[in-house]
Structures are given as C-alpha cells and as structure tokens.
C-alpha cells in the first residue's frame, strides 16, 4: 500500500483512503495474520489460557441448569414435593453465583497481561519507526502511523481480551450443548443441527466481504487522522489564507466517506446477525412442535422437553454471537496486517562484516596492510577529512533507468576545512548533505570520513561523529535545554549548554520565563523562526562534533544577528571539518573554499573570488543574493581571510562566548 499525504501548505488537498487490493485481500488469511501476534502473547499465555479455561467452565455451567430443570419437572414438581422444589431452586441460585464469580475471575486474569501486550506492541512499533529510513517517512502519512499505533493496537487488545476468548469458549459451549441435546433426544437434536451447514457458508461469505470493508474503513481513519494532525500543525497557514471553510468542507467530505464505509460494515453485520438469529430460531420452533407432539403421544417426558428447549435456548447467545465475534476478529486481523506492514519495513542496516573498504580501512577504521603498502609505494598520504568519491543518488521511488539526482560527485573537504556548497534551488544541495549522516543511502560511489567508508560504520558511531543542522529547524515538545542537549552525549550539562547557546547567539533563552527549562511547545511554534534556527544550530555544535553539516542554518536570522552568529561560528569551524550549504554571500564567507553544484554535478570548486571571476553561473547566483542583501541595507564585503580581524561583531561574539563558557 502506498500512502499519500498533504502538507500544511495545501490545506484543501485531502488524501483518499485506499482499500486493500481485492486479489490481495482475497488471498489474505485472517488466521495467519492473527497468528503473527503469538510472540507478543507467548509471555502471558499462562494467564490467558487460565482465563479461557475459567470462561469455558463458567459457560458450561449454564448448560447444567437445564438438567436441574429436568430433574425438578420430572421429580419434585410431578410428585408435588415442595422440599424438592426449594432444593432445585437453591441449586439454580448456586450455579448462577458460581458462573458470575468465574466470569469476574476471567476478567481479572486477563486485563493486566493484555494491557502489557498492547504496551509491548506499541513500544516495538515506536522503536521500529525510529529506525526506519527517511525514505520510508517520505512516503508514509503521519496519520497512518498514528492510527496504527493507537486505534489498531486497541482493536488487537480488544480482540485478545474478548473475541478470541469467546470464539473458543462459545465454540466449546456449542459442542458440549449439542452433545447434551443428542443425549436427551437425538431426533430433535438432529433437527437443530440442520442449520449448521448454511450458517457456515454464510459466515465464510460474510468474512470475505467484511475483510475488504474493514480494511477500507481503517485506512480512511488513518487518512482522517493525517488531515486532523496537519490541519492543527498548519493552522497558521489555514487562517492566514482564509481557508478554514474550505478545509472544514474537505474534512466533512472525508468524514462522510468514512461514515458511508461504516454504514456498509453495519449493514453487513446486521445481515449476518439477522440470518444467524432467524435460522436457529426456525429450527428451535420446528423442534418445539415435534417435541410437543412426542410428549402428547407419551414418547417423551415433559421434563426432557423442558430441558431440551432450555439447553437449545442457552445455546442461542453462543450461536448468535458468532457474527459479532467474526466481525471483531476481521477488524483485529486487518489491524494486525496494518501493524505488520510497518514492522515488516526494513530498518536502516548497519554493516555486519569487517571486510576492508577501498580506502584501506576495515570496518573498525584501521588501515589494512595491503592498502598501507600501496600508499607507501605511491607516496599517497592517508586520506583525511570528508571525501565524496563518484557519489550518485536517486530516490528509491525513482525509475531505475532515470537520471540520478546526483551524478559522479567528487569532492574532498580536507580535515579542518570548511566548504560552502552553493547551487540553484532544486540542484540537490540538501540531498547531498543528507547523505553524510546516511539519512539517505547512496546508489553509487562512496563517502569517507578520515578514510573510513561511512557504509562500513555503525550508524550510532557515524552520527556521533557527524552533527547536522537543517534549514527547517525541528524542535520537540520539551524544554529548551533538552532540545539543545539532544546533540550532545549523555554526560553533557549546563556548561555545554551555555557554550552552545553562546555560539548560536541564543541568549534570548535566559529571558524566557523559566530560562533553559522553558517548554517550547509543539514544533517550537511559540518561538520565532530565527529563535528556532538558533536553537537548532546550538544543538548541532553542543557536542563539539568532528564533522559538521549545516544546511543554510542562518537563513531566518536578521543581518545583525547573523553577523554575530557567523563571528562565533568561526571559532567552531576552525576546530571541525564542515560542509555548509549557503545561499547568501555572508554565509559563503565562513568557508575556506566553495563548491558549485549544478545539474547534479560539481561544476566548479575554488575560492569565492576565483569562482566569481571564472564561473558565470556562480557569479549570477551570488549577484542575486547580494542584490537581495543590498535591498536590506547590507553591503557585500570581502571577508574570506577575515578570520582574525578585530571587527566589532567578532569581538562582541567572542566576549559573549567566553562569558557563557566562564559561567
């Protein structure tokens, strides 16, 4: 199944729910889907099995009541014995109390362990989603994942607690009941068994139809959840463009579709329940007439007929509940399918071998003797820094024969060097930076960090070495300090936090109501865009990373704050190897060299002045950016070699940085 979703910027585009493909749904086995839940149920199988046994005993006790009635009718009532009647009444009361107590015990036995099963399913789903590649999240709507982690898991828990148990309990009760009926009067028992075959056929047809509709409804719930979530996150856009009425109308249309699907489910369920109720009732009516005739002829005692009819009536609920239980089972099977659709998606794979890569380093990073000997003979030094070698990339959903987005990227950023990456919109700059921490996987070539192929490095280690800050900063519903310290190790504390805030010129944090302990709210929307971007930058530098990847991290800052941040960043960049996506000349000035990305290739590499002089495309890009800066009153200046100049903004930033570190 492929899920599509809207963005907050397109509030009226509502995703369509997609039913399961008929051929796939018809081949699907509900039993096989539900059996996949066994690893989660296994730890609580003892309590669940005990609860099922208790429920079976309680249900079968109800079949003893007709036998007591037979004894009372043929014995004390026929003989006019009041004492015997009272004894029978006491026995019936006792059976009722025991039955009620057993059902209460079943509920107690099963409630806690099944809540644990649901929690385990949810924890595994969340853990797995965190480990799925970015390409997966690019395709899946967030509401579909939310509905799988909430509604679907609730359906599974309810199935384990009630339908699964009572499918077993009621099935056992029906078998025991029919044995009793045949023992009491086999001819009347055969009459009641006549509807079994048509009922089985009806249930099979019902299951197939209900499975399709159930899948459609649950997919529509996921799509509706997506719309609600994105409408809340994009409320500023919806209000800003006055689209609330259109959004509400689109939401109403989707709700009506879901309502229609639920009505189809209700009609199917009503139909099967009606047939399951009517057909056995007809059989009981026929048995009543035949039994009455036999009693009148003296071939059957009145007590036996009373017991027979009481047993048949006691089996009504187990039989009539079959349709309802099958419906819930189909919904649970669909929920299990949807759960395992996500769980079956392959996680980001870490290397499992220690074979040497082409740089001469094995998976541990140590140089192999062969590669060392080759470098000794050729005089080639060991590679350092960040190196792109013939890198190619196309998105997973692109056609295999399509032109790669990135083609034969060869780029070497020396250790301790800062390289600015410049290119037109859509040239692939952000995609290229996302390859370094392996947010996307290469489709060709390789990337090395100090000679180690990133494909041979565990992701945890890679992402400790590489820190990132994106143009669109993402903050979580946590405190400012917790958001920033996400980029540091577990031992980081107040000192590292203040240093990072100083570098990012985020002193506004100290003016918040609770300082760094202030909750920023969902998506950090209580802060301005520039404030969010500075916190994201602080998060990137707080851990003093060996490699730093910045995707236009200063785009939301005003020119004065940008100058201060740049001045402080110079100190950080002097101690790290950095790749910085730049759109503005002022950001380019932070770099030692500049690379121009054009048409999926590196078109030119050099200093800012060299490219201005020799490359028309670069000069055009920079002239446009400079004109934009000029319109804001900022003049272009040559600052490439100004790393130690005593300008006022540098001195101010350094003073703030030292004050933060001293504090």
Secondary structure, DSSP 8 states (H G I E B T S, - for coil): -------TT-TT---------HHHHHH--HHHHHHTTHHHHGGGHHHHHHHHHHHHHHHHHHHHHHHHHHHHIIIIIHHT-HHHHHHHHHHHHHHHHHHHHHHHHHHHHHHHHHHHHHHHHHHHHHHHHHHB-HHHHHHS-HHHHHHHHTHHHHHHHHIIIIIHHHHHHHHHHHHHHHHHHHHH-HHHHHHHHTTHHHHHHHHHHHHHHHHHHHHHHHHHHHHHHHHHHHHHHTHHHHHHTT-HHHHHHHHHHHHHHHHHHHHHHHHHHHHHHHHHHHHHHHHHHHHHHHHHHHHHHTSS-HHHHHHHHHHHHHHHHHHHHHHHHHHHHHHHHHHHHHHHHHHTS-B----------TTSB-TTS-B-HHHHHHHHHHT-----SEEEEEEEE--TTS-TTS--SEEEEEEEE-TT-EEEEEE-TTSSHHHHHHHHTTSS--SEEEEEETTEEGGGS-HHHHHHHEEEE-SS----SSBHHHHHHTTS-TT--HHHHHHHHHHTT-GGGGGSTTGGG-B--GGGTTS-HHHHHHHHHHHHHTT--SEEEEESTTTTS-HHHHHHHHHHHHHHHTTSEEEEE-SSHHHHTT-SEEEEEETTEEEEEE-HHHHHHH-HHHHHHHHHHHHHHHHTT------TT-TT---HHHHHHHHHHHHHHH-
